[in-house]
Amino acid sequence: VQLVESGGGLVQPGGSLRLSCAASGFTFASTYISWYRQVLGKPRELVAGISDVNRIYYDYSVKGRFTVSRDNAKNTSYLQMNSLKFEDTAVYYCKVTIRDVDYWGQGTQVTVSS
């Protein structure tokens, strides 16, 4: 199982970024994809998730600003982040759980700064 996040970077408040999570080594189309973020010194927090039938979850802090999606043909999930705020600064990870084992990507840094 391999997950590779990309798309992070430095953006001004109010800006946008689109993160990608490229997956391999498992049946992507039937697997729930979760997006987390972590600020140094704090626990990882769940930001969004998308099921195999596109049932979607958002944390209240990002609802209305972030959009999670998946492209099963490309084995990739996306996290479109709009109206970014200073407090969105974090390392963003995607995660899958297969046979009760959690697999994480290496993360991608998102920094919101003026």
QUIJO-V739192 format. One record per residue. N is the residue number from 1. RES is the residue in one small letter. SS is DSSP state (a for helix, b for strand, c for the rest). PSI is psi in whole degrees, -180 to 180 (none if undefined). OMEGA is omega in whole degrees, 0 to 359 (* if undefined). Layout:
n=N res=RES ss=SS psi=PSI omega=OMEGA
n=N res=RES ss=SS psi=PSI omega=OMEGA
This chain:
n=1 res=v ss=c psi=130 omega=178
n=2 res=q ss=b psi=135 omega=176
n=3 res=l ss=b psi=130 omega=181
n=4 res=v ss=b psi=114 omega=177
n=5 res=e ss=b psi=150 omega=175
n=6 res=s ss=b psi=169 omega=175
n=7 res=g ss=c psi=-4 omega=179
n=8 res=g ss=c psi=173 omega=179
n=9 res=g ss=b psi=-167 omega=179
n=10 res=l ss=b psi=130 omega=182
n=11 res=v ss=b psi=150 omega=178
n=12 res=q ss=c psi=157 omega=175
n=13 res=p ss=c psi=138 omega=183
n=14 res=g ss=c psi=-9 omega=181
n=15 res=g ss=c psi=-176 omega=184
n=16 res=s ss=c psi=152 omega=171
n=17 res=l ss=b psi=153 omega=172
n=18 res=r ss=b psi=119 omega=177
n=19 res=l ss=b psi=149 omega=176
n=20 res=s ss=b psi=149 omega=175
n=21 res=c ss=b psi=103 omega=180
n=22 res=a ss=b psi=128 omega=188
n=23 res=a ss=b psi=152 omega=175
n=24 res=s ss=b psi=161 omega=174
n=25 res=g ss=c psi=5 omega=177
n=26 res=f ss=c psi=174 omega=181
n=27 res=t ss=c psi=93 omega=188
n=28 res=f ss=a psi=-45 omega=189
n=29 res=a ss=a psi=-25 omega=184
n=30 res=s ss=a psi=14 omega=187
n=31 res=t ss=c psi=135 omega=176
n=32 res=y ss=c psi=134 omega=179
n=33 res=i ss=b psi=129 omega=177
n=34 res=s ss=b psi=145 omega=174
n=35 res=w ss=b psi=129 omega=178
n=36 res=y ss=b psi=165 omega=171
n=37 res=r ss=b psi=155 omega=182
n=38 res=q ss=b psi=129 omega=171
n=39 res=v ss=c psi=140 omega=183
n=40 res=l ss=c psi=127 omega=178
n=41 res=g ss=c psi=-2 omega=180
n=42 res=k ss=c psi=158 omega=179
n=43 res=p ss=c psi=157 omega=173
n=44 res=r ss=c psi=142 omega=179
n=45 res=e ss=b psi=142 omega=180
n=46 res=l ss=b psi=129 omega=181
n=47 res=v ss=b psi=-46 omega=184
n=48 res=a ss=b psi=161 omega=176
n=49 res=g ss=b psi=155 omega=180
n=50 res=i ss=b psi=131 omega=183
n=51 res=s ss=c psi=179 omega=179
n=52 res=d ss=c psi=-23 omega=178
n=53 res=v ss=c psi=23 omega=176
n=54 res=n ss=c psi=30 omega=169
n=55 res=r ss=c psi=130 omega=193
n=56 res=i ss=b psi=144 omega=175
n=57 res=y ss=b psi=140 omega=171
n=58 res=y ss=b psi=140 omega=168
n=59 res=d ss=c psi=149 omega=184
n=60 res=y ss=c psi=-27 omega=185
n=61 res=s ss=c psi=-17 omega=182
n=62 res=v ss=c psi=-7 omega=183
n=63 res=k ss=c psi=132 omega=182
n=64 res=g ss=c psi=-13 omega=179
n=65 res=r ss=c psi=-34 omega=181
n=66 res=f ss=b psi=148 omega=176
n=67 res=t ss=b psi=123 omega=177
n=68 res=v ss=b psi=143 omega=180
n=69 res=s ss=b psi=173 omega=178
n=70 res=r ss=b psi=149 omega=174
n=71 res=d ss=b psi=98 omega=184
n=72 res=n ss=c psi=-27 omega=178
n=73 res=a ss=c psi=-27 omega=181
n=74 res=k ss=c psi=2 omega=183
n=75 res=n ss=c psi=44 omega=185
n=76 res=t ss=b psi=139 omega=171
n=77 res=s ss=b psi=151 omega=182
n=78 res=y ss=b psi=149 omega=172
n=79 res=l ss=b psi=103 omega=178
n=80 res=q ss=b psi=123 omega=183
n=81 res=m ss=b psi=116 omega=179
n=82 res=n ss=c psi=165 omega=179
n=83 res=s ss=c psi=49 omega=185
n=84 res=l ss=c psi=144 omega=181
n=85 res=k ss=c psi=162 omega=177
n=86 res=f ss=a psi=-41 omega=185
n=87 res=e ss=a psi=-3 omega=174
n=88 res=d ss=a psi=-7 omega=178
n=89 res=t ss=c psi=124 omega=183
n=90 res=a ss=b psi=173 omega=167
n=91 res=v ss=b psi=129 omega=183
n=92 res=y ss=b psi=135 omega=183
n=93 res=y ss=b psi=149 omega=165
n=94 res=c ss=b psi=154 omega=184
n=95 res=k ss=b psi=145 omega=169
n=96 res=v ss=b psi=155 omega=176
n=97 res=t ss=b psi=120 omega=182
n=98 res=i ss=b psi=121 omega=182
n=99 res=r ss=c psi=47 omega=175
n=100 res=d ss=c psi=12 omega=177
n=101 res=v ss=b psi=130 omega=178
n=102 res=d ss=b psi=134 omega=175
n=103 res=y ss=b psi=134 omega=183
n=104 res=w ss=b psi=150 omega=169
n=105 res=g ss=c psi=-177 omega=183
n=106 res=q ss=c psi=-13 omega=178
n=107 res=g ss=c psi=156 omega=176
n=108 res=t ss=b psi=134 omega=186
n=109 res=q ss=b psi=131 omega=173
n=110 res=v ss=b psi=122 omega=179
n=111 res=t ss=b psi=122 omega=178
n=112 res=v ss=b psi=113 omega=185
n=113 res=s ss=c psi=148 omega=176
n=114 res=s ss=c psi=none omega=*
